[in-house]
């Protein structure tokens, strides 16, 4: 079997993974210890994120003609991709946590909901809380005035009862 034929399934796998993805983050993974890498992979897997190391040429072929095409210019050196189908900010959040421990590991760029984000923008995206956290904060801010009103009314009732 020709080498090209052996590589086609890998390119197809990458293309299938990035299709309909909420976010794709390209990661330069050098400088991370095996222990930290194992923890990173476990946490990403638990969050429903696909994290794999592929050859740059394979990623280049898979990215051509897709939303991920701008990532091709970053394909140099040891790279991996983190792909999330559900939470757009989860890969950036989790990877940035581990990148603090391994300063040579960094997020190069990403595609979030079809838009290209450079290294600076992906790092800023890492600070955005998850959807559940944001909904919780919204609910808390909605409930706060009602709770305060109930507390004031209760204090007035107690003061009149005395």
C-alpha positions in Angstrom: 0.0 0.0 0.0 1.3 3.4 -0.9 2.2 5.9 1.9 -0.5 8.3 0.6 -3.1 5.6 1.0 -2.0 5.1 4.6 -2.3 8.8 5.4 -5.7 9.3 4.0 -7.6 7.8 6.9 -5.6 10.0 9.3 -6.5 13.2 7.3 -10.1 12.0 7.2 -10.1 11.4 11.0 -8.9 15.0 11.6 -11.4 16.4 9.1 -14.2 14.5 10.8 -13.2 15.7 14.3 -13.0 19.4 13.3 -16.3 19.3 11.4 -19.1 20.8 13.5 -16.7 21.6 16.3 -17.4 24.6 18.6 -13.7 25.2 19.0 -10.3 23.9 17.8 -7.2 25.0 19.6 -3.7 24.5 18.2 -1.2 23.8 21.0 2.6 23.8 21.0 3.0 21.0 23.6 6.8 20.9 24.2 8.2 21.2 27.7 5.4 19.5 29.6 6.2 16.5 31.8 4.7 13.1 31.2 2.8 13.4 34.5 1.3 16.8 33.7 0.5 15.6 30.1 -1.4 12.6 31.5 -3.3 14.9 33.9 -4.1 17.3 31.0 -5.3 14.5 28.8 -7.5 13.1 31.5 -9.1 16.5 32.3 -9.7 17.2 28.6 -11.2 13.7 28.1 -13.5 14.3 31.1 -14.7 17.6 29.6 -15.5 15.8 26.3 -12.6 17.3 24.4 -10.6 15.4 21.8 -6.9 16.1 22.3 -4.4 14.5 19.9 -1.0 14.9 18.4 -0.9 14.6 14.6 1.8 15.3 12.1 1.7 18.9 10.9 1.4 17.8 7.3 -1.7 15.7 8.1 -3.3 18.6 9.9 -2.4 20.9 7.0 -4.2 18.6 4.5 -7.3 18.3 6.9 -7.5 22.0 7.5 -7.5 23.0 3.8 -10.9 24.3 2.7 -12.4 24.5 6.2 -12.8 27.2 8.9 -9.5 25.9 10.3 -7.4 26.9 7.3 -5.9 30.0 9.1 -4.3 27.6 11.6 -2.1 26.2 8.8 0.4 29.1 9.2 1.1 28.0 12.8 1.9 24.4 11.9 5.6 24.3 12.8 7.2 22.2 15.6 5.5 19.8 18.0 1.8 20.6 17.8 -1.4 19.0 19.0 -5.1 20.0 18.6 -7.8 20.2 21.2 -11.3 19.9 19.7 -14.5 20.6 21.6 -17.9 19.9 20.1 -19.9 21.3 23.1 -18.1 24.0 25.1 -16.3 26.6 23.0 -14.1 27.9 25.9 -13.2 24.6 27.6 -10.1 23.7 25.7 -8.5 27.1 26.1 -9.4 27.2 29.9 -8.0 23.7 30.6 -4.8 24.1 28.5 -4.0 27.5 29.9 -4.1 26.0 33.4 -1.4 23.5 32.4 0.6 26.0 30.4 1.2 27.9 33.6 3.1 24.9 34.9 5.0 24.3 31.7 6.1 27.8 30.4 7.3 26.4 27.0 3.8 24.9 26.3 1.5 27.5 24.7 -1.7 27.9 22.7 -0.8 29.1 19.2 -4.2 29.9 17.8 -7.7 28.7 17.6 -11.0 28.6 15.7 -14.0 29.3 17.9 -17.5 29.0 16.3 -16.0 29.6 12.9 -13.8 32.7 13.8 -10.0 32.8 13.9 -8.4 33.7 17.2 -4.6 34.4 17.5 -2.5 33.5 20.5 -3.4 36.6 22.5 -7.2 36.2 21.8 -7.1 32.4 22.7 -5.4 33.3 26.0 -8.1 35.9 26.7 -10.7 33.3 25.8 -9.2 31.1 28.5 -10.4 33.5 31.2 -14.0 33.3 30.1 -16.0 31.1 32.5 -18.0 28.1 31.3 -21.6 28.5 30.2 -22.8 26.9 33.4 -20.8 29.4 35.5 -22.1 32.3 33.5 -25.7 31.1 33.8 -25.2 30.7 37.6 -23.9 34.2 37.9 -26.8 35.6 35.9 -29.3 33.7 38.0 -27.6 35.0 41.2 -27.8 38.6 40.0 -31.5 38.1 39.1 -32.3 36.6 42.5 -30.3 39.2 44.5 -32.8 42.1 44.4 -35.7 39.7 45.3 -33.7 38.3 48.2 -32.8 41.7 49.5 -36.4 42.8 49.3 -37.6 39.8 51.2 -34.9 40.5 53.9 -36.0 44.1 54.3 -39.7 43.2 54.5 -38.8 40.5 57.1 -36.9 43.1 59.2 -39.8 45.6 59.0 -42.2 42.8 60.1 -39.9 41.9 63.0 -39.5 45.6 64.0 -43.3 46.1 64.1 -43.8 42.9 66.1 -41.6 44.2 68.9 
